[in-house]
């Protein structure tokens, strides 16, 4: 009885966390769209545009703060979700859709955070990205190609900011929402399947 209740709690917790993940993904995407109206993805204009958003646009600082909190929160909740699914034995083949989508969503959330490090064009972001770019370039076989994709084939400049902005705002943001929906749908379908099995027994 205790094991059954324990499994039930973990299933419900996983579903609740999946709803939170979808909500955070949607909030991050919505606030990102609002920020994109004023953000300038250039080496010279990125910092100034973000400063203008924070100081001149009504509630701009709040929107940026919510965007940042939603992105960081998505990483944290995604990691907790993986632990919950592991404890609930959701790594079994019958839970493969929810399991894989959860892992991919976690990686996407981390990717969103990583691609944002240069978008404010600060000294810290610039040097951190430059250092990590060297690590990427050291990867065997694909390192140099990944570096060229991220930087545009040259130094870290406006083209790099534009590439990261595109990856962050379109590819990864859209992927996060799609994966959140797939993850939640997978959990709901499996919850329904469990109920059918329990009622049959």
Secondary structure, DSSP 8 states (H G I E B T S, - for coil): -HHHHHHHHHHHHHHHHHHHHHHHHHHHHHHHHHHHTT---STTHHHHHHHHHHHTSTTHHHHHHHHHHHHHHHHHHHHHHHHHHHHTTTTSGGGHHHHHHHHHHHHHHHHHHHHTTTTT--HHHHHHHHHHHHHHHTSTTTHHHHHHHHHSSSSSSHHHHHHHHHIIIIIIHHHHHHHHHHHHHHHHHHHHHHHHHHHH-
